[in-house]
Amino acid sequence: MIIIYLLIGVFAAILSALPLGASNIAVINTTLKQNAKQAFKIAITAGIAEVMLSYYALDCNQVIKDFFNDNLWVQLVIVAILFLAGSYLLFKKQSETKSKKGKLTQSKYATGFLLGIVNPPVLIYWVIAFGVLNNNDIMLSLKSSASVLFLFFLGVYLGKVLTLYFYSKLSVIIKNKVQNISLVVNKATGVLLIVISFAQAVKLYIL
């Protein structure tokens, strides 16, 4: 039954990675503008970053939860960043996208790790996820056996990488059917980020 911790890790990481975040966007854009092999480099290190965030959340679960609850400004900064990023992508012209093509040749490994590790919403997600797991009698802590922790974090890594790989493959399919897909993806992503920022703002106002 210990294998169930591997499956839990995979499932939890997929839920974490499915929403369109910075890593997902980078994988999509890199696949469209270069190729899937370069995009997979981002996924490899983004998976490592996901494991590190989940480990930190497991170690400092209550501390992180209290920090975000007691510091409203952190949540407001996240809302502002989402809105600004969404606005940039929504109004960015196609020519701007092409002019930055050279920057895409920089280290994809570094890009994947940085986009994965600097991600407060994912950290919050893991804090909540561990709370849900413990409330459902799936006890997991740093005091758990080494085999349990290894399988769980292996599952987290696989779940993140597989989800980003799925986004990459989906991008290839869409690319072959839609012209100017980069512009479409940027605008759609921009709208999504703006909607998310407004949703978070409303949530903060209600609470």
C-alpha positions as CSV (number, residue, x, y, z in Angstrom):
1,M,0.0,0.0,0.0
2,I,3.0,2.3,0.3
3,I,2.8,2.8,-3.5
4,I,-0.3,4.9,-2.9
5,Y,2.0,7.8,-1.8
6,L,3.5,7.8,-5.3
7,L,0.0,8.1,-6.8
8,I,-1.0,10.8,-4.3
9,G,2.1,12.8,-5.3
10,V,1.4,12.5,-9.0
11,F,-2.2,13.5,-8.6
12,A,-1.5,16.4,-6.3
13,A,1.2,17.7,-8.6
14,I,-1.0,17.4,-11.7
15,L,-3.7,19.5,-9.9
16,S,-1.0,22.0,-9.1
17,A,0.4,22.2,-12.6
18,L,-2.8,22.2,-14.6
19,P,-3.7,25.9,-14.1
20,L,-1.9,28.0,-16.7
21,G,1.1,29.4,-14.8
22,A,4.5,30.8,-15.7
23,S,6.0,27.4,-16.3
24,N,3.2,26.3,-18.5
25,I,3.3,29.5,-20.5
26,A,7.1,29.1,-21.0
27,V,6.7,25.5,-22.2
28,I,3.9,26.5,-24.6
29,N,5.8,29.4,-26.1
30,T,9.1,27.5,-26.3
31,T,7.4,24.6,-28.1
32,L,5.8,27.0,-30.5
33,K,8.8,29.2,-31.2
34,Q,11.5,26.5,-31.0
35,N,10.7,22.8,-30.4
36,A,9.4,20.3,-27.9
37,K,12.9,19.2,-26.9
38,Q,13.8,22.7,-25.7
39,A,10.5,22.9,-23.9
40,F,11.2,19.6,-22.1
41,K,14.3,21.2,-20.6
42,I,12.1,23.7,-18.9
43,A,9.9,20.9,-17.6
44,I,12.8,18.9,-16.1
45,T,13.9,21.7,-13.8
46,A,10.4,23.0,-13.1
47,G,9.8,19.6,-11.7
48,I,12.7,20.0,-9.3
49,A,11.4,23.4,-8.2
50,E,8.0,21.8,-7.6
51,V,9.5,19.2,-5.3
52,M,11.4,21.9,-3.4
53,L,8.3,24.0,-2.9
54,S,6.2,21.0,-1.7
55,Y,9.0,20.0,0.6
56,Y,9.2,23.5,2.1
57,A,5.4,23.6,2.5
58,L,5.5,20.2,4.3
59,D,8.2,21.5,6.6
60,C,6.6,24.9,7.3
61,N,3.0,24.3,6.8
62,Q,1.5,26.3,9.6
63,V,4.1,29.1,9.4
64,I,3.4,29.7,5.7
65,K,-0.3,29.7,6.3
66,D,-0.1,32.2,9.1
67,F,2.3,34.4,7.1
68,F,-0.1,34.8,4.1
69,N,-3.0,35.3,6.5
70,D,-1.2,38.0,8.5
71,N,0.3,39.9,5.5
72,L,-2.4,41.0,3.2
73,W,0.2,43.0,1.1
74,V,1.8,39.8,-0.1
75,Q,-1.5,38.7,-1.6
76,L,-2.1,42.1,-3.1
77,V,1.3,42.0,-4.7
78,I,0.5,38.6,-6.3
79,V,-2.8,40.1,-7.6
80,A,-0.9,43.1,-9.1
81,I,1.7,40.9,-10.7
82,L,-0.9,38.7,-12.3
83,F,-2.8,41.7,-13.7
84,L,0.4,43.4,-15.1
85,A,1.6,40.1,-16.6
86,G,-1.8,39.5,-18.2
87,S,-2.0,43.1,-19.5
88,Y,1.4,42.8,-21.1
89,L,0.6,39.5,-22.8
90,L,-2.8,40.8,-24.0
91,F,-1.5,44.0,-25.6
92,K,1.9,42.8,-26.7
93,K,2.2,43.0,-30.5
94,Q,3.4,40.1,-32.7
95,S,6.5,42.0,-33.7
96,E,7.5,42.2,-30.1
97,T,7.2,38.5,-29.7
98,K,9.5,37.9,-32.7
99,S,12.1,40.5,-31.6
100,K,12.7,38.6,-28.4
101,K,13.3,35.3,-30.1
102,G,17.0,35.5,-29.4
103,K,16.4,35.5,-25.7
104,L,14.8,32.1,-26.0
105,T,18.2,30.6,-26.7
106,Q,19.3,31.2,-23.1
107,S,19.4,28.3,-20.6
108,K,16.0,26.5,-20.5
109,Y,17.1,24.6,-17.4
110,A,17.6,27.9,-15.5
111,T,14.3,29.3,-16.9
112,G,12.3,26.2,-15.8
113,F,13.8,26.3,-12.3
114,L,13.4,30.0,-11.7
115,L,9.8,30.1,-13.0
116,G,9.0,27.1,-10.9
117,I,10.6,28.2,-7.6
118,V,9.4,31.8,-7.7
119,N,5.8,30.9,-7.5
120,P,3.9,31.9,-4.3
121,P,0.5,30.6,-5.5
122,V,2.0,27.1,-5.8
123,L,3.4,27.3,-2.4
124,I,0.0,28.2,-1.0
125,Y,-1.5,25.3,-3.0
126,W,0.8,22.8,-1.3
127,V,0.1,24.2,2.1
128,I,-3.6,23.6,1.4
129,A,-3.0,20.2,-0.2
130,F,-1.1,18.9,2.9
131,G,-3.9,20.2,5.1
132,V,-6.5,18.3,3.0
133,L,-4.4,15.1,3.0
134,N,-4.0,15.2,6.8
135,N,-7.7,15.9,7.3
136,N,-8.4,12.7,5.3
137,D,-6.2,10.5,7.4
138,I,-3.4,10.5,4.9
139,M,-0.7,11.5,7.4
140,L,2.4,12.9,5.8
141,S,5.2,14.8,7.5
142,L,9.0,14.9,7.5
143,K,8.8,12.3,10.2
144,S,7.3,9.8,7.8
145,S,9.5,6.9,6.6
146,A,12.2,7.6,4.0
147,S,10.4,5.3,1.5
148,V,7.1,7.2,1.9
149,L,8.7,10.6,1.4
150,F,10.8,9.3,-1.5
151,L,7.7,7.9,-3.3
152,F,5.6,11.0,-2.6
153,F,8.2,13.5,-3.9
154,L,9.0,11.2,-6.9
155,G,5.2,11.4,-7.6
156,V,5.3,15.2,-7.3
157,Y,8.2,15.4,-9.8
158,L,6.6,13.0,-12.3
159,G,3.2,14.8,-12.0
160,K,4.7,18.2,-12.8
161,V,6.9,17.0,-15.7
162,L,4.1,15.0,-17.2
163,T,1.6,17.9,-17.1
164,L,4.1,20.2,-18.7
165,Y,4.9,17.6,-21.3
166,F,1.1,17.4,-22.0
167,Y,1.0,21.2,-22.5
168,S,3.9,20.9,-25.0
169,K,2.3,18.2,-27.0
170,L,-1.0,20.0,-27.0
171,S,0.8,23.1,-28.3
172,V,2.2,21.2,-31.3
173,I,-1.3,20.0,-32.2
174,I,-2.8,23.5,-32.0
175,K,0.2,25.0,-33.9
176,N,-0.5,22.7,-36.9
177,K,-4.1,23.9,-37.1
178,V,-4.0,27.6,-36.1
179,Q,-2.0,30.4,-37.8
180,N,-0.3,33.0,-35.6
181,I,-0.7,30.7,-32.7
182,S,1.8,32.6,-30.6
183,L,-0.3,35.7,-30.7
184,V,-3.4,33.8,-29.9
185,V,-1.8,32.0,-27.0
186,N,-0.4,35.3,-25.6
187,K,-3.8,37.1,-25.8
188,A,-5.7,34.1,-24.3
189,T,-3.2,33.8,-21.5
190,G,-3.3,37.5,-20.9
191,V,-7.1,37.4,-20.5
192,L,-6.9,34.4,-18.2
193,L,-4.3,36.1,-16.0
194,I,-6.4,39.3,-15.8
195,V,-9.5,37.3,-14.9
196,I,-7.5,35.4,-12.2
197,S,-6.2,38.6,-10.8
198,F,-9.7,40.1,-10.5
199,A,-11.0,36.9,-9.0
200,Q,-8.3,37.0,-6.3
201,A,-9.0,40.7,-5.7
202,V,-12.7,40.0,-5.2
203,K,-11.9,37.1,-2.9
204,L,-9.6,39.3,-0.7
205,Y,-12.3,42.0,-0.6
206,I,-15.0,39.5,0.5
207,L,-12.8,38.0,3.2
